[in-house]
Amino acid sequence: MINISSLNNIDFETISIESEWNFSDTKEMKMHRIHAYPAKFPAFIASKAIEYAENEGVKINTIADIFCGCGTVALEAKIHDINFWGCDINPVATLIAKAKSNSYQIPTLKFYYNRINNYIDSINLSENLYSYANERLVYWFDKESYLSLYKIKQAIDNVIPNGKYKDAFLCIFSSILKASSRWLTKSIKPQIDPNKPSVNVKEIFAQQYERFIKAAKEINVNNSNVILIENANFLVKKPIPKVDLIVTSPPYVTSYEYADLHQLSALWLGYATDYRELRRGSIGSIYNSDTYCFNQNDLNNIGKNIVHKLINKGGLTAKVKSVARYYLDMQAAIKKSADIINNTGMIFCVVGDTEYKGIRIENSKHLVQCLIDNGYKDIKVSKRRISKKLLTPYRDKLGRFSADNSQRKVYHEEFVISGRV
């Protein structure tokens, strides 16, 4: 990793790729894969970040992830017997994170699974139920799949008390929704596959339950560390505990709309009656940005330069405003992060650049400037190649990742950035 004290004359394109951030030395635990999640933070990076910080002299009692997503860092903290605090604005993400980072008694999981099945067998549903369903769920699910899912959800709600076991089964339920729907398999964009065959919902629920059992058995740790995950916006969350290390992967501007990608779970789990409500407050979302007002002078030099280029290219559009809002939110997040890290602590971030209308959106350089502006020292930057086969650097017209170099190119490298308070 190279040290950076100033961005003057630093070309991020020439920063070397370091192989240690590309691949894992060990096989990823099953619990990390228990629920699909777009752009999931690789577990081995979280583990290596902990090792890296300790080698840099950070004494770690508590780790935080201020954009915790599906809880990759939380689970790695659990395995390493380190206290963890994390938050995410997306309730689907925090449900998955809680389910992944809890400890379970296998007999109790089996007990509740049997109760769920017994309850399902006793349910008689009205034939009119599908007619009165949320119109978005009717759009995504045929009648048979909808009614089968409804029975499972009713069973979970009625036979399992609130707590970690209910979270576990809701996570299992959430993880089968896309496969049970008309959603085009492996597509990033929400779109119908008219030729997608129907599935046996109860059967795939049983299969996913078995995967969860195997994952829970694999962890089998009795550590005494405390894991706390909150569904909250870091920018406004109070209070926040003091931590020794932040390990996080901030959202990418001009990238995913997580509320759209998780709409099936958000609707089924009752987090919203209209999934679009969950776009509100999301960093980098283009939605609700058309009326957003900002002062360009509030942007740091990197953000100001990029926004200026975008305005010159196509005017002050909602998309450009969303970029400005993203940069201002990230500036606020990094400023707040400096306040919660203990003396001699560290922040460790993984972020990639994107591109919009031919202009490089330099999320990495902007983040480094944020660290400099907020007094972080010993700032180091390295680069990793996104190594998962799914994340090839091209995307087709349907939003699916592709190896075809005639398709639209997307990011395929990320920057590994650290700084000390």
PyMOL commands that set and color helices and strands:
alter all, ss='L'
color gray80, all
select helices_A, chain A and resi 12-14+19-21+30-33+43-55+72-79+91-101+106-122+129-132+135-140+143-159+164-175+177-180+201-219+258-261+263-268+275-279+296-298+301-314+318-340+363-373
alter helices_A, ss='H'
color red, helices_A
select strands_A, chain A and resi 2-4+62-65+83-88+227-231+243-248+341-351+354-356+359-361+377-385+394-395+401-402+408-409+413-420
alter strands_A, ss='S'
color yellow, strands_A
deselect
rebuild
show_as cartoon
